[in-house]
Amino acid sequence: MKKFLGLLAVVVISTAAYAQKGPKIEFKTDTVDYGTVNKDEDNGVRVFEFTNTGDAPLIIKDVKSTCGCTVPSKPKEPILPGKTGKIEVKYNMNPGPIRKTITVESNAVNYENGIVPLKIKGTVVDKSQVNVLEKKKSLPNQ
């Protein structure tokens, strides 16, 4: 009987610990792919959408980027349970590959310390630069 009560106590404590109370953040996606974009035709702004799936207001404390070429902006007001929010990211569109991480710091209980890593990736090209390896057409009908 003691073993049964001990096992029951462990199950109850484990279940209570697993059923976390508080704000929870769920992103539609944790990666935004810019694809291959032209520097002159894209403003570099993308959005990460999320929902508070918890039972308390979600507060985004801070949003940081791995470099100064990416500028994230966070919601100023708490996100109520069941509501959605957005984190806007602006990349400065320097030609070359994009591989950046944005770190979101919040009071969410479903991530360790409320920290969520988000990623952006892609390639920025500058159409005005001429590729010297590209074959040039000398006649209009070629």
Secondary structure, DSSP 8 states (H G I E B T S, - for coil): -HHHHHHHHHHHHHHHHHS--S--EEES-SEEEEEEEETTT---EEEEEEEE-SSS-B-EEEEEESSTTEEEE--SS-B-TT-EEEEEEEE---SEEEEEEEEEEE--SSSGGGEEEEEEEEEEE-TTS--TTS---SSTT-
